[in-house]
Amino acid sequence: MSRKYDHLSDVETFVTVVERGSLTAAAVAMSTTPSVISRALARLEARLGTQLLRRTTRSLGLTDAGRLYLEQTRAALSLIDDAERAVQADGGEVTGRLRISAPTTFGHYRLPALLRQFAERYPAVRVELNITNRNVDLAAENFDFAIRQGVLKDSGMIARKLEDAQLVLVCSPEYVQRRGLPRDIDALSTHDCLTFLLPSTGRSFPWQFMRAGEELDWPPESALQVTDDALGTVTLAEAGLGICQTFRFIAQDRLERGVLVEVLPELKGRSRPFSLIYTPQRRMTAAARAFITCVLAPA
């Protein structure tokens, strides 16, 4: 007797290929080879009698049928995940899988310590970490959590603040020797300011200061702008290419080692929040509850 759903592994492969963007990336994620991935896609398309993906040597795109199938299969796989979450026992060892998305700043400098504590407490939980400055769609992309920076708009998400991260203005000693330090905020306009363009707007975020007890937003203008990875401005500043504003938790070690120096310290005092967000509709597993407790009350 044939099994009705013996093709589910091929369906998961299809979804993984679309989410990862290539057969090679999907093969790495699934610990297999691109040829195995390709055969799984061919079987699925043969079963359905339609083409799901347009594949060339350089690109991968969904057909109309593929877009429809992706939407429906993502929803179905999400229901399977929810079913497993619903029957997870509250007692005993916490198991399961968590998918988390975090921006590069928090993902590289704050989250590793939290994940180490979580892994020590709950070694049976598998964590998939997506580090990107793109705001992922938690529901559509099947993420349990995302970490977001800044004041969050009312989007129907549950948000739990992780911290208020202090901002600092920095440059390299080599830059100081070459260009000197600005005397005040007005002098900043004559210096090389390194800016990060927000993925959502394509505009540079204003630098935020505290002057004489009042909040001040200053729009930097730059001939050298960074996209996609906000940490790029820090790398460029360290290389002597200009001044950047970043979080103190990123700059602190470099300041202590002398590879960066603080600029206009009298204007410090502003901060930006980082929050853990998740959808209220998603069933909360024991692993998810454990993660919330761990990151909100770290040891």
C-alpha atoms as an extended CHARMM CRD file, in Angstrom:
* protein
*
       299  EXT
         1         1  MET       CA              0.0000000000        0.0000000000        0.0000000000  PROA      1               0.0000000000
         2         2  SER       CA              1.4520000000        3.3460000000       -1.0590000000  PROA      2               0.0000000000
         3         3  ARG       CA              1.7830000000        6.1150000000        1.4810000000  PROA      3               0.0000000000
         4         4  LYS       CA             -0.2970000000        9.1860000000        0.7400000000  PROA      4               0.0000000000
         5         5  TYR       CA              2.2130000000       11.6680000000        2.1420000000  PROA      5               0.0000000000
         6         6  ASP       CA              5.5150000000       10.0170000000        1.3320000000  PROA      6               0.0000000000
         7         7  HSD       CA              6.4510000000       13.1610000000       -0.6540000000  PROA      7               0.0000000000
         8         8  LEU       CA              6.5060000000       15.4770000000        2.3640000000  PROA      8               0.0000000000
         9         9  SER       CA             10.3080000000       15.4660000000        2.4540000000  PROA      9               0.0000000000
        10        10  ASP       CA             10.2720000000       16.7570000000       -1.1430000000  PROA      10              0.0000000000
        11        11  VAL       CA              7.8240000000       19.4870000000       -0.1150000000  PROA      11              0.0000000000
        12        12  GLU       CA             10.1420000000       20.5350000000        2.7180000000  PROA      12              0.0000000000
        13        13  THR       CA             13.0160000000       20.5790000000        0.2400000000  PROA      13              0.0000000000
        14        14  PHE       CA             11.0570000000       22.8680000000       -2.1000000000  PROA      14              0.0000000000
        15        15  VAL       CA             10.2780000000       25.3250000000        0.6950000000  PROA      15              0.0000000000
        16        16  THR       CA             13.8880000000       25.2740000000        1.8770000000  PROA      16              0.0000000000
        17        17  VAL       CA             15.1990000000       25.9810000000       -1.6240000000  PROA      17              0.0000000000
        18        18  VAL       CA             12.9200000000       29.0140000000       -1.9550000000  PROA      18              0.0000000000
        19        19  GLU       CA             13.7970000000       30.3220000000        1.5200000000  PROA      19              0.0000000000
        20        20  ARG       CA             17.5450000000       29.8110000000        1.0250000000  PROA      20              0.0000000000
        21        21  GLY       CA             17.5820000000       31.1620000000       -2.5150000000  PROA      21              0.0000000000
        22        22  SER       CA             19.5520000000       28.3830000000       -4.2160000000  PROA      22              0.0000000000
        23        23  LEU       CA             19.9530000000       24.6210000000       -4.4310000000  PROA      23              0.0000000000
        24        24  THR       CA             23.4510000000       24.8530000000       -2.9700000000  PROA      24              0.0000000000
        25        25  ALA       CA             22.3350000000       26.8630000000        0.0680000000  PROA      25              0.0000000000
        26        26  ALA       CA             19.4180000000       24.4960000000        0.6140000000  PROA      26              0.0000000000
        27        27  ALA       CA             21.7650000000       21.5160000000        0.4080000000  PROA      27              0.0000000000
        28        28  VAL       CA             23.9870000000       23.0270000000        3.1060000000  PROA      28              0.0000000000
        29        29  ALA       CA             20.9630000000       23.7280000000        5.3330000000  PROA      29              0.0000000000
        30        30  MET       CA             19.6670000000       20.1700000000        4.9000000000  PROA      30              0.0000000000
        31        31  SER       CA             23.1000000000       18.4860000000        5.1430000000  PROA      31              0.0000000000
        32        32  THR       CA             22.9130000000       16.9410000000        1.6880000000  PROA      32              0.0000000000
        33        33  THR       CA             24.0860000000       17.6620000000       -1.8720000000  PROA      33              0.0000000000
        34        34  PRO       CA             22.6820000000       19.8920000000       -4.6340000000  PROA      34              0.0000000000
        35        35  SER       CA             22.0780000000       16.8400000000       -6.8270000000  PROA      35              0.0000000000
        36        36  VAL       CA             19.8690000000       15.2700000000       -4.1320000000  PROA      36              0.0000000000
        37        37  ILE       CA             17.9790000000       18.5580000000       -3.8280000000  PROA      37              0.0000000000
        38        38  SER       CA             17.5340000000       18.7310000000       -7.5970000000  PROA      38              0.0000000000
        39        39  ARG       CA             16.1320000000       15.1880000000       -7.7580000000  PROA      39              0.0000000000
        40        40  ALA       CA             13.6720000000       15.9780000000       -4.9440000000  PROA      40              0.0000000000
        41        41  LEU       CA             12.3860000000       19.0170000000       -6.8480000000  PROA      41              0.0000000000
        42        42  ALA       CA             12.0680000000       16.9880000000      -10.0440000000  PROA      42              0.0000000000
        43        43  ARG       CA             10.0410000000       14.3060000000       -8.2130000000  PROA      43              0.0000000000
        44        44  LEU       CA              7.7310000000       16.9200000000       -6.7270000000  PROA      44              0.0000000000
        45        45  GLU       CA              7.1500000000       18.6620000000      -10.0480000000  PROA      45              0.0000000000
        46        46  ALA       CA              6.4990000000       15.3080000000      -11.7200000000  PROA      46              0.0000000000
        47        47  ARG       CA              4.0020000000       14.3950000000       -9.0030000000  PROA      47              0.0000000000
        48        48  LEU       CA              2.1640000000       17.7090000000       -9.4080000000  PROA      48              0.0000000000
        49        49  GLY       CA              2.4380000000       17.7570000000      -13.1830000000  PROA      49              0.0000000000
        50        50  THR       CA              3.5700000000       21.3720000000      -13.2460000000  PROA      50              0.0000000000
        51        51  GLN       CA              6.7270000000       23.4360000000      -13.0090000000  PROA      51              0.0000000000
        52        52  LEU       CA              7.2780000000       25.1470000000       -9.6540000000  PROA      52              0.0000000000
        53        53  LEU       CA             10.6640000000       26.7860000000      -10.2080000000  PROA      53              0.0000000000
        54        54  ARG       CA             12.4080000000       28.4120000000      -13.1410000000  PROA      54              0.0000000000
        55        55  ARG       CA             16.0460000000       27.4430000000      -12.7830000000  PROA      55              0.0000000000
        56        56  THR       CA             19.0200000000       28.8150000000      -14.7100000000  PROA      56              0.0000000000
        57        57  THR       CA             22.7200000000       28.6930000000      -13.9490000000  PROA      57              0.0000000000
        58        58  ARG       CA             22.4940000000       32.0980000000      -12.2530000000  PROA      58              0.0000000000
        59        59  SER       CA             18.9780000000       32.5500000000      -10.9660000000  PROA      59              0.0000000000
        60        60  LEU       CA             16.0590000000       30.8090000000       -9.3180000000  PROA      60              0.0000000000
        61        61  GLY       CA             12.4650000000       32.0160000000       -9.5750000000  PROA      61              0.0000000000
        62        62  LEU       CA              8.9720000000       30.8310000000       -8.7790000000  PROA      62              0.0000000000
        63        63  THR       CA              6.3720000000       30.1660000000      -11.4340000000  PROA      63              0.0000000000
        64        64  ASP       CA              2.7860000000       31.2650000000      -10.7580000000  PROA      64              0.0000000000
        65        65  ALA       CA              1.9890000000       27.6980000000       -9.7270000000  PROA      65              0.0000000000
        66        66  GLY       CA              5.0940000000       27.6830000000       -7.5470000000  PROA      66              0.0000000000
        67        67  ARG       CA              4.0280000000       30.8290000000       -5.7110000000  PROA      67              0.0000000000
        68        68  LEU       CA              0.6090000000       29.3610000000       -4.9840000000  PROA      68              0.0000000000
        69        69  TYR       CA              2.0820000000       26.0290000000       -3.8940000000  PROA      69              0.0000000000
        70        70  LEU       CA              4.6520000000       27.7500000000       -1.6730000000  PROA      70              0.0000000000
        71        71  GLU       CA              1.9590000000       29.7340000000        0.1270000000  PROA      71              0.0000000000
        72        72  GLN       CA             -0.1650000000       26.6570000000        0.7800000000  PROA      72              0.0000000000
        73        73  THR       CA              2.6880000000       24.3270000000        1.7490000000  PROA      73              0.0000000000
        74        74  ARG       CA              4.2100000000       26.8850000000        4.1300000000  PROA      74              0.0000000000
        75        75  ALA       CA              0.8420000000       27.0950000000        5.8550000000  PROA      75              0.0000000000
        76        76  ALA       CA              0.6010000000       23.2870000000        6.0020000000  PROA      76              0.0000000000
        77        77  LEU       CA              4.1040000000       22.8600000000        7.4200000000  PROA      77              0.0000000000
        78        78  SER       CA              3.3570000000       25.5740000000        9.9510000000  PROA      78              0.0000000000
        79        79  LEU       CA              0.3000000000       23.6010000000       11.0760000000  PROA      79              0.0000000000
        80        80  ILE       CA              2.4650000000       20.5150000000       11.5350000000  PROA      80              0.0000000000
        81        81  ASP       CA              4.8770000000       22.5790000000       13.6290000000  PROA      81              0.0000000000
        82        82  ASP       CA              1.9490000000       23.8880000000       15.6740000000  PROA      82              0.0000000000
        83        83  ALA       CA              0.6750000000       20.3520000000       16.2340000000  PROA      83              0.0000000000
        84        84  GLU       CA              4.0580000000       19.3200000000       17.6030000000  PROA      84              0.0000000000
        85        85  ARG       CA              4.1780000000       22.4020000000       19.7930000000  PROA      85              0.0000000000
        86        86  ALA       CA              0.7090000000       21.7010000000       21.1580000000  PROA      86              0.0000000000
        87        87  VAL       CA              1.6260000000       18.2530000000       22.4500000000  PROA      87              0.0000000000
        88        88  GLN       CA              5.0450000000       19.0900000000       23.8390000000  PROA      88              0.0000000000
        89        89  ALA       CA              5.1690000000       18.1010000000       27.4660000000  PROA      89              0.0000000000
        90        90  ASP       CA              5.6600000000       20.8270000000       30.0320000000  PROA      90              0.0000000000
        91        91  GLY       CA              7.6480000000       18.4730000000       32.2280000000  PROA      91              0.0000000000
        92        92  GLY       CA             10.9040000000       16.7250000000       31.5090000000  PROA      92              0.0000000000
        93        93  GLU       CA             13.6180000000       17.8440000000       29.0960000000  PROA      93              0.0000000000
        94        94  VAL       CA             12.7530000000       20.8020000000       26.8910000000  PROA      94              0.0000000000
        95        95  THR       CA             13.1440000000       19.8850000000       23.2210000000  PROA      95              0.0000000000
        96        96  GLY       CA             12.1820000000       21.2840000000       19.8420000000  PROA      96              0.0000000000
        97        97  ARG       CA             13.4000000000       23.8690000000       17.3720000000  PROA      97              0.0000000000
        98        98  LEU       CA             13.4570000000       27.6680000000       17.4370000000  PROA      98              0.0000000000
        99        99  ARG       CA             13.9000000000       29.9920000000       14.4550000000  PROA      99              0.0000000000
       100       100  ILE       CA             15.2000000000       33.4160000000       15.4340000000  PROA      100             0.0000000000
       101       101  SER       CA             16.0470000000       36.4780000000       13.3320000000  PROA      101             0.0000000000
       102       102  ALA       CA             18.3300000000       39.2310000000       14.6060000000  PROA      102             0.0000000000
       103       103  PRO       CA             20.0490000000       42.3100000000       13.1320000000  PROA      103             0.0000000000
       104       104  THR       CA             23.7990000000       42.1950000000       12.6170000000  PROA      104             0.0000000000
       105       105  THR       CA             24.5420000000       44.5190000000       15.5500000000  PROA      105             0.0000000000
       106       106  PHE       CA             22.6830000000       42.4780000000       18.1600000000  PROA      106             0.0000000000
       107       107  GLY       CA             23.3020000000       39.1740000000       16.4200000000  PROA      107             0.0000000000
       108       108  HSD       CA             27.0860000000       39.5160000000       16.5550000000  PROA      108             0.0000000000
       109       109  TYR       CA             27.5810000000       41.3640000000       19.8340000000  PROA      109             0.0000000000
       110       110  ARG       CA             24.7240000000       40.6380000000       22.2350000000  PROA      110             0.0000000000
       111       111  LEU       CA             22.9440000000       37.4590000000       21.2200000000  PROA      111             0.0000000000
       112       112  PRO       CA             25.8960000000       35.0030000000       21.3690000000  PROA      112             0.0000000000
       113       113  ALA       CA             26.1910000000       35.2880000000       25.1590000000  PROA      113             0.0000000000
       114       114  LEU       CA             22.4240000000       34.8240000000       25.5690000000  PROA      114             0.0000000000
       115       115  LEU       CA             22.4160000000       31.8130000000       23.2550000000  PROA      115             0.0000000000
       116       116  ARG       CA             25.3360000000       30.2620000000       25.1260000000  PROA      116             0.0000000000
       117       117  GLN       CA             23.3720000000       30.4710000000       28.3720000000  PROA      117             0.0000000000
       118       118  PHE       CA             20.2910000000       29.0870000000       26.6420000000  PROA      118             0.0000000000
       119       119  ALA       CA             22.2410000000       26.1840000000       25.1180000000  PROA      119             0.0000000000
       120       120  GLU       CA             23.7430000000       25.3150000000       28.5110000000  PROA      120             0.0000000000
       121       121  ARG       CA             20.3090000000       25.1970000000       30.1230000000  PROA      121             0.0000000000
       122       122  TYR       CA             18.4420000000       23.5620000000       27.2380000000  PROA      122             0.0000000000
       123       123  PRO       CA             20.9000000000       21.4980000000       25.1700000000  PROA      123             0.0000000000
       124       124  ALA       CA             18.1400000000       19.5150000000       23.4120000000  PROA      124             0.0000000000
       125       125  VAL       CA             16.6480000000       22.6020000000       21.7340000000  PROA      125             0.0000000000
       126       126  ARG       CA             17.8910000000       23.2290000000       18.1910000000  PROA      126             0.0000000000
       127       127  VAL       CA             18.2280000000       26.9240000000       17.2880000000  PROA      127             0.0000000000
       128       128  GLU       CA             18.3180000000       28.2760000000       13.7470000000  PROA      128             0.0000000000
       129       129  LEU       CA             19.6520000000       31.8430000000       13.7800000000  PROA      129             0.0000000000
       130       130  ASN       CA             19.0820000000       34.2060000000       10.8700000000  PROA      130             0.0000000000
       131       131  ILE       CA             21.2950000000       37.3110000000       11.0680000000  PROA      131             0.0000000000
       132       132  THR       CA             20.0150000000       40.0270000000        8.7550000000  PROA      132             0.0000000000
       133       133  ASN       CA             19.0270000000       43.6840000000        8.7900000000  PROA      133             0.0000000000
       134       134  ARG       CA             15.9000000000       42.8350000000        6.7930000000  PROA      134             0.0000000000
       135       135  ASN       CA             12.6890000000       42.7800000000        8.8150000000  PROA      135             0.0000000000
       136       136  VAL       CA             11.5340000000       39.2120000000        8.2600000000  PROA      136             0.0000000000
       137       137  ASP       CA              7.8390000000       38.3010000000        8.1520000000  PROA      137             0.0000000000
       138       138  LEU       CA              7.5440000000       36.0840000000       11.2090000000  PROA      138             0.0000000000
       139       139  ALA       CA              4.3290000000       34.3650000000       10.1620000000  PROA      139             0.0000000000
       140       140  ALA       CA              5.0540000000       33.9110000000        6.4630000000  PROA      140             0.0000000000
       141       141  GLU       CA              8.6630000000       32.8290000000        6.9980000000  PROA      141             0.0000000000
       142       142  ASN       CA              7.9060000000       30.6430000000       10.0140000000  PROA      142             0.0000000000
       143       143  PHE       CA             10.0530000000       32.4370000000       12.5860000000  PROA      143             0.0000000000
       144       144  ASP       CA              9.4110000000       32.0470000000       16.2950000000  PROA      144             0.0000000000
       145       145  PHE       CA             11.1310000000       35.2830000000       17.2860000000  PROA      145             0.0000000000
       146       146  ALA       CA             12.7940000000       38.3470000000       15.8470000000  PROA      146             0.0000000000
       147       147  ILE       CA             14.8970000000       40.9820000000       17.5240000000  PROA      147             0.0000000000
       148       148  ARG       CA             14.1850000000       44.5020000000       16.3410000000  PROA      148             0.0000000000
       149       149  GLN       CA             15.8800000000       47.8180000000       16.9440000000  PROA      149             0.0000000000
       150       150  GLY       CA             14.1700000000       51.1200000000       17.6530000000  PROA      150             0.0000000000
       151       151  VAL       CA             10.6880000000       52.1500000000       18.6890000000  PROA      151             0.0000000000
       152       152  LEU       CA              8.3040000000       49.5710000000       17.2460000000  PROA      152             0.0000000000
       153       153  LYS       CA              5.1160000000       50.5130000000       15.4560000000  PROA      153             0.0000000000
       154       154  ASP       CA              1.8630000000       48.9200000000       16.5460000000  PROA      154             0.0000000000
       155       155  SER       CA              1.8690000000       45.8850000000       14.2590000000  PROA      155             0.0000000000
       156       156  GLY       CA             -0.0910000000       43.4240000000       16.3590000000  PROA      156             0.0000000000
       157       157  MET       CA              3.1510000000       41.8000000000       17.5230000000  PROA      157             0.0000000000
       158       158  ILE       CA              4.0650000000       41.1580000000       21.1290000000  PROA      158             0.0000000000
       159       159  ALA       CA              7.2450000000       43.0890000000       22.0010000000  PROA      159             0.0000000000
       160       160  ARG       CA              9.4260000000       42.5640000000       25.0820000000  PROA      160             0.0000000000
       161       161  LYS       CA             12.2460000000       45.0670000000       25.5630000000  PROA      161             0.0000000000
       162       162  LEU       CA             15.6980000000       43.5300000000       25.9030000000  PROA      162             0.0000000000
       163       163  GLU       CA             17.6980000000       46.6710000000       26.5850000000  PROA      163             0.0000000000
       164       164  ASP       CA             18.2470000000       50.3480000000       25.8400000000  PROA      164             0.0000000000
       165       165  ALA       CA             21.6000000000       50.4520000000       24.0440000000  PROA      165             0.0000000000
       166       166  GLN       CA             23.6850000000       53.5990000000       24.4500000000  PROA      166             0.0000000000
       167       167  LEU       CA             24.9960000000       55.3150000000       21.3240000000  PROA      167             0.0000000000
       168       168  VAL       CA             28.5240000000       56.6250000000       20.8600000000  PROA      168             0.0000000000
       169       169  LEU       CA             30.3400000000       58.6180000000       18.1570000000  PROA      169             0.0000000000
       170       170  VAL       CA             33.7590000000       57.1930000000       17.1860000000  PROA      170             0.0000000000
       171       171  CYS       CA             36.6480000000       57.4180000000       14.7400000000  PROA      171             0.0000000000
       172       172  SER       CA             40.2020000000       56.0530000000       14.5280000000  PROA      172             0.0000000000
       173       173  PRO       CA             43.3500000000       57.6880000000       15.9070000000  PROA      173             0.0000000000
       174       174  GLU       CA             44.6750000000       57.8180000000       12.3280000000  PROA      174             0.0000000000
       175       175  TYR       CA             41.6390000000       59.8730000000       11.2990000000  PROA      175             0.0000000000
       176       176  VAL       CA             42.2550000000       62.2530000000       14.1990000000  PROA      176             0.0000000000
       177       177  GLN       CA             45.8540000000       62.7630000000       13.0800000000  PROA      177             0.0000000000
       178       178  ARG       CA             44.7550000000       63.4180000000        9.5280000000  PROA      178             0.0000000000
       179       179  ARG       CA             41.5980000000       65.4920000000       10.0370000000  PROA      179             0.0000000000
       180       180  GLY       CA             41.5070000000       66.4540000000       13.7070000000  PROA      180             0.0000000000
       181       181  LEU       CA             38.4720000000       66.2210000000       15.9870000000  PROA      181             0.0000000000
       182       182  PRO       CA             35.2990000000       68.2910000000       15.5080000000  PROA      182             0.0000000000
       183       183  ARG       CA             34.9430000000       70.9620000000       18.2070000000  PROA      183             0.0000000000
       184       184  ASP       CA             31.1440000000       70.8050000000       18.3050000000  PROA      184             0.0000000000
       185       185  ILE       CA             28.1710000000       69.3670000000       16.4540000000  PROA      185             0.0000000000
       186       186  ASP       CA             28.2450000000       72.1310000000       13.8280000000  PROA      186             0.0000000000
       187       187  ALA       CA             31.8070000000       71.1700000000       12.9060000000  PROA      187             0.0000000000
       188       188  LEU       CA             30.6560000000       67.6230000000       12.1130000000  PROA      188             0.0000000000
       189       189  SER       CA             29.3840000000       68.8220000000        8.7270000000  PROA      189             0.0000000000
       190       190  THR       CA             33.0040000000       69.4690000000        7.6520000000  PROA      190             0.0000000000
       191       191  HSD       CA             34.0850000000       65.9090000000        8.5090000000  PROA      191             0.0000000000
       192       192  ASP       CA             33.7690000000       62.5300000000        6.7860000000  PROA      192             0.0000000000
       193       193  CYS       CA             30.6230000000       60.9900000000        8.2730000000  PROA      193             0.0000000000
       194       194  LEU       CA             29.9850000000       57.3000000000        7.6670000000  PROA      194             0.0000000000
       195       195  THR       CA             26.2890000000       56.5060000000        7.3860000000  PROA      195             0.0000000000
       196       196  PHE       CA             24.1330000000       53.4010000000        7.1750000000  PROA      196             0.0000000000
       197       197  LEU       CA             21.1510000000       53.3790000000        4.8260000000  PROA      197             0.0000000000
       198       198  LEU       CA             18.0740000000       51.7820000000        6.3730000000  PROA      198             0.0000000000
       199       199  PRO       CA             16.8540000000       48.8100000000        4.2910000000  PROA      199             0.0000000000
       200       200  SER       CA             13.2170000000       49.8500000000        4.7860000000  PROA      200             0.0000000000
       201       201  THR       CA             13.5970000000       53.4230000000        3.4710000000  PROA      201             0.0000000000
       202       202  GLY       CA             16.9550000000       53.6930000000        1.7200000000  PROA      202             0.0000000000
       203       203  ARG       CA             17.6780000000       56.7700000000        3.8310000000  PROA      203             0.0000000000
       204       204  SER       CA             20.3840000000       57.3100000000        6.4080000000  PROA      204             0.0000000000
       205       205  PHE       CA             19.2250000000       57.2690000000        9.9950000000  PROA      205             0.0000000000
       206       206  PRO       CA             19.8320000000       60.5830000000       11.8080000000  PROA      206             0.0000000000
       207       207  TRP       CA             22.5300000000       60.5800000000       14.4410000000  PROA      207             0.0000000000
       208       208  GLN       CA             21.0220000000       61.0000000000       17.8780000000  PROA      208             0.0000000000
       209       209  PHE       CA             22.5660000000       63.1540000000       20.5890000000  PROA      209             0.0000000000
       210       210  MET       CA             21.7890000000       64.6690000000       23.9530000000  PROA      210             0.0000000000
       211       211  ARG       CA             22.7350000000       68.3520000000       24.2540000000  PROA      211             0.0000000000
       212       212  ALA       CA             22.1110000000       70.4290000000       27.3570000000  PROA      212             0.0000000000
       213       213  GLY       CA             19.5820000000       67.8610000000       28.5610000000  PROA      213             0.0000000000
       214       214  GLU       CA             17.5880000000       67.8970000000       25.3200000000  PROA      214             0.0000000000
       215       215  GLU       CA             17.3630000000       65.2500000000       22.6010000000  PROA      215             0.0000000000
       216       216  LEU       CA             18.8040000000       66.2640000000       19.2460000000  PROA      216             0.0000000000
       217       217  ASP       CA             18.6280000000       64.4590000000       15.8900000000  PROA      217             0.0000000000
       218       218  TRP       CA             21.3540000000       65.4060000000       13.4110000000  PROA      218             0.0000000000
       219       219  PRO       CA             21.1630000000       64.2560000000        9.7430000000  PROA      219             0.0000000000
       220       220  PRO       CA             24.6650000000       63.2690000000        8.5800000000  PROA      220             0.0000000000
       221       221  GLU       CA             25.6780000000       63.7140000000        4.9580000000  PROA      221             0.0000000000
       222       222  SER       CA             28.1820000000       61.2630000000        3.5850000000  PROA      222             0.0000000000
       223       223  ALA       CA             30.0970000000       60.4980000000        0.4170000000  PROA      223             0.0000000000
       224       224  LEU       CA             30.5700000000       56.9480000000        1.7030000000  PROA      224             0.0000000000
       225       225  GLN       CA             27.3870000000       55.1040000000        2.6620000000  PROA      225             0.0000000000
       226       226  VAL       CA             26.9000000000       51.5370000000        3.8510000000  PROA      226             0.0000000000
       227       227  THR       CA             23.9490000000       49.3050000000        2.9890000000  PROA      227             0.0000000000
       228       228  ASP       CA             22.7800000000       45.9300000000        4.3410000000  PROA      228             0.0000000000
       229       229  ASP       CA             25.2280000000       45.6190000000        7.2740000000  PROA      229             0.0000000000
       230       230  ALA       CA             25.3790000000       48.4080000000        9.8660000000  PROA      230             0.0000000000
       231       231  LEU       CA             28.6330000000       46.9860000000       11.2200000000  PROA      231             0.0000000000
       232       232  GLY       CA             30.2880000000       48.1670000000        8.0050000000  PROA      232             0.0000000000
       233       233  THR       CA             30.3880000000       51.7340000000        9.2820000000  PROA      233             0.0000000000
       234       234  VAL       CA             32.4100000000       50.6040000000       12.3140000000  PROA      234             0.0000000000
       235       235  THR       CA             34.8590000000       48.7000000000       10.1010000000  PROA      235             0.0000000000
       236       236  LEU       CA             35.3130000000       51.7560000000        7.8830000000  PROA      236             0.0000000000
       237       237  ALA       CA             35.7710000000       54.0400000000       10.8850000000  PROA      237             0.0000000000
       238       238  GLU       CA             38.4220000000       51.6950000000       12.2910000000  PROA      238             0.0000000000
       239       239  ALA       CA             40.2070000000       51.8780000000        8.9210000000  PROA      239             0.0000000000
       240       240  GLY       CA             40.4150000000       55.6720000000        9.2380000000  PROA      240             0.0000000000
       241       241  LEU       CA             37.7630000000       56.5550000000        6.6710000000  PROA      241             0.0000000000
       242       242  GLY       CA             35.6080000000       58.7280000000        8.8960000000  PROA      242             0.0000000000
       243       243  ILE       CA             33.3580000000       59.1300000000       11.9110000000  PROA      243             0.0000000000
       244       244  CYS       CA             30.4090000000       56.8650000000       12.6690000000  PROA      244             0.0000000000
       245       245  GLN       CA             27.7450000000       56.5090000000       15.3220000000  PROA      245             0.0000000000
       246       246  THR       CA             27.2700000000       53.0280000000       16.7200000000  PROA      246             0.0000000000
       247       247  PHE       CA             26.2840000000       51.2920000000       19.9160000000  PROA      247             0.0000000000
       248       248  ARG       CA             28.6800000000       51.4550000000       22.8320000000  PROA      248             0.0000000000
       249       249  PHE       CA             28.5140000000       47.6670000000       23.2410000000  PROA      249             0.0000000000
       250       250  ILE       CA             30.0450000000       47.4040000000       19.7530000000  PROA      250             0.0000000000
       251       251  ALA       CA             32.6790000000       50.1110000000       20.2190000000  PROA      251             0.0000000000
       252       252  GLN       CA             33.6760000000       49.4890000000       23.8460000000  PROA      252             0.0000000000
       253       253  ASP       CA             36.3660000000       46.8710000000       23.2210000000  PROA      253             0.0000000000
       254       254  ARG       CA             37.8350000000       48.9330000000       20.3760000000  PROA      254             0.0000000000
       255       255  LEU       CA             37.8580000000       52.0300000000       22.5930000000  PROA      255             0.0000000000
       256       256  GLU       CA             39.6650000000       50.1240000000       25.3400000000  PROA      256             0.0000000000
       257       257  ARG       CA             42.2430000000       48.8010000000       22.8620000000  PROA      257             0.0000000000
       258       258  GLY       CA             42.7590000000       52.2870000000       21.4010000000  PROA      258             0.0000000000
       259       259  VAL       CA             41.7860000000       51.3940000000       17.8370000000  PROA      259             0.0000000000
       260       260  LEU       CA             38.8730000000       53.8330000000       18.1260000000  PROA      260             0.0000000000
       261       261  VAL       CA             38.4830000000       57.0810000000       20.0460000000  PROA      261             0.0000000000
       262       262  GLU       CA             35.2860000000       58.7300000000       21.2240000000  PROA      262             0.0000000000
       263       263  VAL       CA             34.1510000000       61.8710000000       19.4330000000  PROA      263             0.0000000000
       264       264  LEU       CA             32.2000000000       64.6910000000       21.1520000000  PROA      264             0.0000000000
       265       265  PRO       CA             31.5950000000       62.7230000000       24.3760000000  PROA      265             0.0000000000
       266       266  GLU       CA             29.6810000000       65.6980000000       25.7680000000  PROA      266             0.0000000000
       267       267  LEU       CA             26.8510000000       64.8220000000       23.3570000000  PROA      267             0.0000000000
       268       268  LYS       CA             26.3780000000       61.2620000000       24.6270000000  PROA      268             0.0000000000
       269       269  GLY       CA             23.2990000000       60.0760000000       26.4770000000  PROA      269             0.0000000000
       270       270  ARG       CA             20.9490000000       58.8830000000       23.7520000000  PROA      270             0.0000000000
       271       271  SER       CA             20.0680000000       55.2300000000       23.3140000000  PROA      271             0.0000000000
       272       272  ARG       CA             17.9600000000       52.9720000000       21.1150000000  PROA      272             0.0000000000
       273       273  PRO       CA             15.9240000000       50.0210000000       22.3540000000  PROA      273             0.0000000000
       274       274  PHE       CA             16.2110000000       46.4100000000       21.2380000000  PROA      274             0.0000000000
       275       275  SER       CA             13.1060000000       44.2550000000       21.6160000000  PROA      275             0.0000000000
       276       276  LEU       CA             12.1920000000       40.5970000000       21.2420000000  PROA      276             0.0000000000
       277       277  ILE       CA              9.0290000000       40.2590000000       19.1550000000  PROA      277             0.0000000000
       278       278  TYR       CA              6.7310000000       37.3690000000       18.3580000000  PROA      278             0.0000000000
       279       279  THR       CA              3.2280000000       36.8290000000       17.0220000000  PROA      279             0.0000000000
       280       280  PRO       CA              0.4000000000       36.3650000000       19.5400000000  PROA      280             0.0000000000
       281       281  GLN       CA             -1.2500000000       33.7950000000       17.2590000000  PROA      281             0.0000000000
       282       282  ARG       CA              1.6360000000       31.3250000000       17.3900000000  PROA      282             0.0000000000
       283       283  ARG       CA              1.2730000000       28.5760000000       19.9660000000  PROA      283             0.0000000000
       284       284  MET       CA              3.9370000000       28.9520000000       22.6460000000  PROA      284             0.0000000000
       285       285  THR       CA              6.0620000000       25.8410000000       23.0790000000  PROA      285             0.0000000000
       286       286  ALA       CA              8.0920000000       24.9070000000       26.1090000000  PROA      286             0.0000000000
       287       287  ALA       CA             11.2310000000       25.8090000000       24.1270000000  PROA      287             0.0000000000
       288       288  ALA       CA              9.8370000000       29.2340000000       23.2220000000  PROA      288             0.0000000000
       289       289  ARG       CA              8.8040000000       29.9520000000       26.7930000000  PROA      289             0.0000000000
       290       290  ALA       CA             12.2410000000       28.9020000000       27.9900000000  PROA      290             0.0000000000
       291       291  PHE       CA             13.9060000000       31.1990000000       25.4720000000  PROA      291             0.0000000000
       292       292  ILE       CA             11.8240000000       34.1950000000       26.5460000000  PROA      292             0.0000000000
       293       293  THR       CA             12.6890000000       33.5770000000       30.1810000000  PROA      293             0.0000000000
       294       294  CYS       CA             16.3810000000       33.1420000000       29.3650000000  PROA      294             0.0000000000
       295       295  VAL       CA             16.8560000000       36.3100000000       27.2950000000  PROA      295             0.0000000000
       296       296  LEU       CA             14.7180000000       38.5380000000       29.4940000000  PROA      296             0.0000000000
       297       297  ALA       CA             16.3690000000       37.3960000000       32.7160000000  PROA      297             0.0000000000
       298       298  PRO       CA             19.8990000000       36.2960000000       31.7740000000  PROA      298             0.0000000000
       299       299  ALA       CA             22.1330000000       34.8630000000       34.4700000000  PROA      299             0.0000000000
